[in-house]
């Protein structure tokens, strides 16, 4: 990653940290109408049933399978947090949503998530319209860099926790440790 991109991402991270100081604890509602029109494909190739999102709280991370650093770290910490949570992990659905559906087919994502330490991790591939809506909804920075098959996706690096009504109830930087993530998720699952 060149220096200007690193500075840009560092700046975005700083803005996010300031946002978290003042806003991460408050609920932020997702537009239900827009969300109901989103299209996702599961690793088995089937479309997702809308009730998927209403059964449990969801812990979301947006990335891509060819990511060399941030995505594997976040997904490793997802898996570890799920293991640390033990029985409380059943209150959550850990979800990886690709920002690169061009390369990340459902079968590619299925193989990719097998590399991480949790069986409680679902990978989803959105269609193009849904990806555009999601990046707008969550304020995700996403930029394709490079040509041919070796391009990369520079992207913001955050974890979002949604409740069963699709309210964003917590946001974390993507590099949050598994212990810190598990601790906060345990608090959020308390009645």
C-alpha positions as CSV (number, residue, x, y, z in Angstrom):
1,X,0.0,0.0,0.0
2,X,1.5,3.3,-1.0
3,X,2.0,6.1,1.5
4,X,-0.9,8.3,0.4
5,X,-3.3,5.4,0.7
6,X,-1.9,4.6,4.2
7,X,-2.4,8.3,5.2
8,X,-6.0,8.2,3.8
9,X,-6.9,5.1,5.7
10,X,-5.2,6.4,8.9
11,X,-7.2,9.6,8.6
12,X,-10.4,7.6,8.2
13,X,-9.5,5.5,11.3
14,X,-8.9,8.7,13.3
15,X,-12.2,10.1,12.3
16,X,-13.8,6.8,13.3
17,X,-12.1,6.8,16.7
18,X,-13.5,10.3,17.3
19,X,-17.0,9.1,16.1
20,X,-16.7,6.2,18.5
21,X,-16.0,8.5,21.4
22,X,-19.3,10.2,20.9
23,X,-21.5,7.9,18.9
24,X,-20.7,4.2,19.1
25,X,-22.9,3.4,22.0
26,X,-26.0,4.9,20.5
27,X,-28.4,2.9,18.3
28,X,-28.5,3.8,14.6
29,X,-31.4,2.5,12.6
30,X,-30.9,1.0,9.2
31,X,-33.5,1.8,6.6
32,X,-35.7,-1.3,6.8
33,X,-37.2,-0.7,3.4
34,X,-33.8,-0.6,1.7
35,X,-32.5,-3.5,3.7
36,X,-35.5,-5.7,2.7
37,X,-34.5,-5.3,-1.0
38,X,-30.9,-6.3,-0.5
39,X,-29.9,-9.6,-2.2
40,X,-27.3,-11.9,-0.6
41,X,-26.1,-15.3,-1.7
42,X,-25.0,-17.9,0.9
43,X,-21.9,-20.2,0.2
44,X,-24.3,-23.0,-0.9
45,X,-25.5,-20.7,-3.7
46,X,-29.0,-20.1,-2.2
47,X,-30.4,-16.6,-1.6
48,X,-30.7,-15.6,2.0
49,X,-34.1,-15.6,3.7
50,X,-34.9,-12.2,5.2
51,X,-35.6,-13.8,8.6
52,X,-31.9,-14.6,8.7
53,X,-31.3,-11.1,10.1
54,X,-34.1,-11.2,12.7
55,X,-33.2,-14.5,14.4
56,X,-30.0,-13.2,16.2
57,X,-27.8,-10.2,16.6
58,X,-25.4,-10.0,13.7
59,X,-21.7,-9.1,13.9
60,X,-20.7,-7.8,10.4
61,X,-17.4,-7.4,8.7
62,X,-16.9,-6.2,5.2
63,X,-13.8,-7.3,3.3
64,X,-12.6,-9.6,0.5
65,X,-10.9,-13.0,0.3
66,X,-7.7,-11.8,-1.4
67,X,-7.0,-9.3,1.4
68,X,-3.5,-9.8,2.7
69,X,-3.9,-8.4,6.2
70,X,-6.9,-6.6,7.7
71,X,-9.6,-9.1,6.7
72,X,-7.8,-12.2,8.0
73,X,-7.0,-10.5,11.3
74,X,-10.7,-9.4,11.8
75,X,-12.0,-12.9,10.9
76,X,-9.5,-14.6,13.1
77,X,-10.7,-12.4,15.9
78,X,-14.3,-13.1,15.0
79,X,-13.6,-16.8,15.5
80,X,-11.6,-16.4,18.7
81,X,-14.3,-14.1,20.1
82,X,-16.9,-16.7,19.3
83,X,-14.9,-19.4,21.1
84,X,-14.3,-17.1,24.1
85,X,-18.1,-16.4,24.3
86,X,-18.8,-20.1,24.6
87,X,-22.6,-20.6,25.0
88,X,-23.2,-16.8,24.5
89,X,-21.9,-17.1,20.9
90,X,-25.3,-18.7,20.0
91,X,-26.8,-15.2,20.6
92,X,-24.8,-13.9,17.6
93,X,-24.4,-14.6,13.9
94,X,-20.9,-13.6,12.7
95,X,-21.1,-12.5,9.1
96,X,-18.4,-11.7,6.5
97,X,-19.8,-9.7,3.5
98,X,-17.5,-9.5,0.5
99,X,-16.7,-6.2,-1.1
100,X,-15.4,-8.1,-4.1
101,X,-18.2,-10.2,-5.5
102,X,-16.4,-10.2,-8.9
103,X,-13.8,-12.6,-7.5
104,X,-15.5,-13.9,-4.3
105,X,-18.1,-16.4,-5.6
106,X,-20.1,-18.2,-3.0
107,X,-17.9,-21.3,-3.3
108,X,-14.7,-19.2,-3.0
109,X,-16.1,-17.6,0.2
110,X,-17.1,-21.0,1.6
111,X,-13.5,-22.2,1.3
112,X,-12.1,-18.9,2.6
113,X,-14.1,-18.9,5.8
114,X,-13.0,-22.4,6.6
115,X,-9.6,-20.9,7.4
116,X,-10.8,-19.3,10.5
117,X,-11.3,-20.7,14.0
118,X,-15.1,-20.6,14.2
119,X,-17.9,-22.6,12.8
120,X,-20.2,-19.7,13.6
121,X,-19.1,-17.6,10.6
122,X,-21.3,-17.1,7.5
123,X,-19.9,-15.6,4.3
124,X,-22.3,-13.6,2.1
125,X,-22.0,-12.3,-1.4
126,X,-24.2,-9.4,-2.2
127,X,-25.3,-8.5,-5.7
128,X,-24.0,-5.3,-7.3
129,X,-27.0,-3.1,-6.3
130,X,-26.9,-4.5,-2.7
131,X,-23.2,-3.8,-2.4
132,X,-23.7,-0.2,-3.5
133,X,-26.6,0.2,-0.9
134,X,-24.5,-1.4,1.8
135,X,-21.5,0.8,1.3
136,X,-23.7,3.8,1.4
137,X,-25.7,2.6,4.4
138,X,-22.6,1.8,6.5
139,X,-20.4,4.6,5.1
140,X,-17.9,2.0,3.8
141,X,-14.9,3.4,1.8
142,X,-14.2,0.9,-1.0
143,X,-11.8,1.5,-3.9
144,X,-10.6,-1.0,-6.5
145,X,-6.9,-0.5,-7.1
146,X,-5.0,-2.2,-9.9
147,X,-5.8,-4.0,-13.1
148,X,-6.5,-7.6,-14.2
149,X,-6.8,-10.4,-11.7
150,X,-4.3,-9.0,-9.2
151,X,-6.2,-5.9,-8.2
152,X,-6.9,-5.2,-4.5
153,X,-9.8,-3.5,-2.7
154,X,-8.8,-0.7,-0.4
155,X,-11.5,-0.4,2.2
156,X,-12.5,0.9,5.6
157,X,-12.0,-1.6,8.4
158,X,-14.9,-1.7,10.9
159,X,-17.0,-4.3,12.6
160,X,-20.7,-3.5,13.1
161,X,-23.1,-5.2,15.6
162,X,-26.8,-5.2,14.6
163,X,-29.7,-6.2,16.8
164,X,-32.6,-8.3,15.6
165,X,-34.4,-5.1,14.4
166,X,-31.3,-4.1,12.3
167,X,-30.3,-1.3,14.6
168,X,-26.5,-0.7,14.6
169,X,-25.9,-1.0,18.4
170,X,-22.1,-1.0,18.4
171,X,-19.2,-0.4,16.1
172,X,-15.6,-1.5,16.5
173,X,-12.3,-0.9,14.6
174,X,-11.5,-4.0,12.5
175,X,-8.3,-4.6,14.6
176,X,-10.2,-5.0,17.9
177,X,-8.8,-7.9,19.9
178,X,-10.8,-11.1,20.3
179,X,-10.9,-10.6,24.1
180,X,-12.2,-7.0,23.8
181,X,-14.8,-8.0,21.2
182,X,-16.0,-11.0,23.3
183,X,-16.2,-8.8,26.4
184,X,-18.4,-6.2,24.6
185,X,-20.6,-8.8,22.9
186,X,-21.1,-10.5,26.3
187,X,-22.4,-7.2,27.6
188,X,-24.7,-6.7,24.6
189,X,-26.2,-10.1,25.0
190,X,-27.1,-9.5,28.7
191,X,-30.8,-9.1,29.2
